[in-house]
Amino acid sequence: MTRIFGLPPGADFAALLVQGLRQRMAGQPPEAMARVLLIVNTARMRRRLTELFVAAGPGFLPRIRLITELADDPLPGLPPAVPPLRRRLELAQLIAPMLEARALLSPRETLFDLADSLADLVDEMQGEGVSPAVISGLDVADHSAHWQRTQEFMAIVARYFADPDQPDPQARQRRVVGALVERWQRQPPDHPVILAGSTGSRGTTALLMQAVAKLPNGLLVLPGFDFDVPRHVWAVMGDVLTSEDHPQFRYRHLMDLLDIEPDQIGRWLDAEAPSPGRNALVSLSLRPAPVTDQWLAEGPSLPDLMDATRDMTLVEAPSPRIEAQAIALILRGALLNGHKAALISPDRMLTRQVTAALDRWGIVPDDSAGRPLALSAPGRFLRHVVGLIGNKPGAEAVLSLLKHPLTSSSEALRGTHLRLTRELELWARRKGAAFIDGETLARWGAGVEEAGHWVSWLTQLLGEMADRSVLPLPERVQKHRNWAERLAAGPEAEGSGELWLKEAGEMAAKAFAELEAEAVHGGELGPRDYLRLIENLLNGREVREDRPVHGQLMIWGTLEARVQGADLVILGGLNDGIWPQLPPPDPWMNRAMRKAAGLLLPDRKIGLSAHDYQQAIGAPVVVLTRAVRDAEAQTVPSRWVNRLTNLMAGLPERGGKQALQDMRARGQAWLDQALTLDQPQEAISRQPRIAPAPPAEVRPRELSVTDVKTLIRDPYAIYAREVLKLRPLPALRREADVRLKGEVIHRILERYMKERDPNLAESDAVAQLLRVADAVLESEVPWATARQQWRWRIEASAQVFLASSLGAVPAVLEKGGKVPLDRVAAHLKGRPDRIDLLPDGRVQIFDYKTGTPPSGPQQKAFDKQLPLLAGMAERGAFGDLGLVDVAGAEYLVIGPKPYRKEWDLGDELPDEIWQRFETLFATYLGEDQGFAPRRAMERKGHASDYDGLSRFGEWDISDRPSTVKVGRR
């Protein structure tokens, strides 16, 4: 009698399972159904089955149990399973000394990744019944160096096989299943036992399936069994190295375990698949690599492919974003037509993009996975807190934490907290505070009303979190919880605010409680190791938030393709590396060693994904989508899509080539809609390039020599800054950038010139310059690497710089001056880096450059700083210096290759330059002259701080400026 049944790909497995079970129980007393034991592999499958039984009307339900729940059964003498987190913490403590002893083995940052990988290997070995002795006995003559290191790690895991009192979940489940099988052999159950929905991909599950199949009342129901595979193809699937990536390989393996042939697997019901012709096409396209030559022999016997693919669509989008928009449009169309639709994809980025795209219509799909706990509000908050532990608190990190909605989340305190946070941010931007510590907060809070207690609260917390000590994990976790709850509560508040509330907060609290319970097994951790532990802990959990969803639109993972039925199924992200995902690297054993040991090959995951694909593509209506290009490069189509399209293109006599064109045409129709989705309904008129002309009385009457270049190249920037009084907000993250480097080096040289002793020998003068550099760098530059690099720059330039001051007396050092203009009621101001008084009474002007000085053409076109400073000096702009003659002006380059470069007069005379400047300034003081944006930028790609204000981009650089008088009623 047949005890093993299958349902074809594309069939609504759960619905047909219930239908077939009811048919087999027909004619028996109603209570007979309650005696049926139905074993399934996922909680979602159990929920669906329960819903289907309830929807069928009054009656008894079978006992529905999960395979994984069998390990929870109490068994005499068998202790409960060790929590997985405890095992990973123990493994991390055992691996850490090995990483420290062998620095080249792996970096410390991989500690918890290696622990996870080793724990997974232990789990797999126990699930497959492979002992450490089997692995130790492998012939690894060709891999001796790598194997020696692997054996050291294997010695760690051996203890977990030798201790029967601390079984891992897989070990306990295997022992429970073994005990259950023994009991069934002694006393077979007198009621039906049905195991449904599993492929037997894990060793323990395969053992249970064998036991059920041998019971007098036992039945197996296999999902997505391909009845189109010929007998000779089943025969070549025996080689695991060449066939494990085939979707039906697990069934071939199960047949070998049960010693049956393919024709001994019956149909659970007589119902056909939604599209038998499509199933035959897909089955042929997925043949194992050694027999794909059968395409030529069997392809012509396929049914008409135009009919088989009538309900198939192929979307090949130009980018992931357009792919997501096309999917959202398809889902919305299905909803409007009253159809049940599902998106199946392993690409969580794509599914989140689809959810965001659906939001434009207020549609929220039922996402089975939820979202990672690490990306929820409590998860981000906990990561922000742990990121500050043991670190010097950077302004960006501190303000990110203060702005988080869970910080100071008590309703009575939130408003004051946000106001003070905003004021602190503006101050930090203006002052360029790289770090925010107690001293910085005290400096800021001294002039801010109501900041006293808030500053004390934050100062105390930041001070405590700066501790870099290595602590026992229980103490580390307790401190983390304490800091997080105090930050969430806010100053003068008790409790934990809203940190542990709602679904995400409850999940975070559960994860934290689990960590607290197992922390005693974690040894001692420093801040960086603890950060990686928390990230692993939060990333390993997902949270589903309770919100209204559309029950007709679902987003599933690949495993759920066999759980529920849908009218329309979209297979998204069909690119290699996404579906199927590449097997993760195995640091322990290669494929040949795994095969010899009896472990699962990396291709197993590809085979399981292929089975999910074959099951999903058999749905009544199916859409295949992929992005032709991602953010980095051209993508490679999924191997299954490649096989399908190549097979169809090679069968024109069966209508394959035309069917493929029609599939793409249907996909292009959705793409056309997606591409026009963001297009405006009405044409947007081109904006004019406006040059505002404010009244004369508000125009600037004072200009700096450094602003002349801006007035020539981007007059609009002068208008925005001097007339509108708008200044760009400084970046929050202070960095060792070019601007700061210039400011610091100028400060060093200025201070040295003020403190120098002109009678020192050159070596002593260099030493004094470097002492000044060290003092300024220590106080102004908080980055050790930048301090060292900039000190080296000063040292490299010392001789050139000192030579520039020989025989001269510094008369002006970083001191500003201004002079009235002759032709207009205005002033020109400037602040030279240095003016030296020469023995003959003339002066020499220096401008320090930490970058490349302007070239001759640049000086001629717009860079007039040095000649204008010379003109100011000759007109007595610098106080006690009086009216002087300028002997010369030059750039002094401070850098790896220091040099002096004299100002290039060319064919221009200084008086001519001054007169042209006065003409330029006078023009812009007249009411009819507009301040054109980007009038003469040196390069088109150069940005202005005011491009957004001038609406650059809505007009083109080739547009003529249009003068518009502004500021008048």
Secondary structure, 3 states (H helix, E strand, C coil): CCCEEECCCCCCHHHHHHHHHHHHHCCCCHHHHHHCEEEECCHHHHHHHHHHHHHCCCCCCCEEEEHHHHHHCCECCECCCCCHHHHHHHHHHHHHHHHHHCCCCCCHHHHHHHHHHHHHHHHHHHHHCCCHHHHHCCCCHHHHHHHHHHHHHHHHHHHHHHCCCCCCHHHHHHHHHHHHHHHHHHCCCCCCEEEECCCCCCHHHHHHHHHHHHCCCEEEEECCCCCCCCHHHHHHCCCHHHHCCCCCHHHHHHHHHHCCCHHHCEECCCCCCCCHHHHHHHHHHCCCHHHCCHHHHHHHHCCCHHHHCCCEEEEEECCHHHHHHHHHHHHHHHHHCCCCEEEECCCHHHHHHHHHHHHHHCCCEEECCCEEHHHCHHHHHHHHHHHHCCCCCEHHHHHHHHHCCCCCCCHHHHHHHHHHHHHHHHHHHHHCCCECCHHHHHHHHCCCCCCHHHHHHHHHHHHHHCCCCCEEHHHHHHHHHHHHHHHHHCCCCCCCCCCCCHHHHHHHHHHHHHHHHHHHHCCEECHHHHHHHHHHHHHCCEECCCCCCEEEEEEECHHHHHCCCCCEEEECCCECEECCECCCCCCCCCHHHHHHHCCCCCHHHHHHHHHHHHHHHCCCEEEEEEECECCCCECCECHHHHHHHHHHHCCHHHCHHHHHHHHHHHHHHHHHHHHHHCCCCCCCCCCCCEEEECCHHHCCCEEEHHHHHHHHHCHHHHHHHHHCCCCCCCCCCCCCCHHHHHHHHHHHHHHHHHHCCCCCCHHHHHHHHHHHHHHHHHHHCCCHHHHHHHHHHHHHHHHHHHHHCCCCEEEEECCCEEEECCCCCCEEEECCCEEEECCCCCEEEEEEECCCCCCHHHHHHCCCHHHHHHHHHHCCCCHHHCCCCEEEEEEEECCCCCEEEECCCCCCCHHHHHHHHHHHHHHHHCCCCCCCCCCCCCCCCCCCCCCCCCCCCCCCCCCCCEEEECCCC
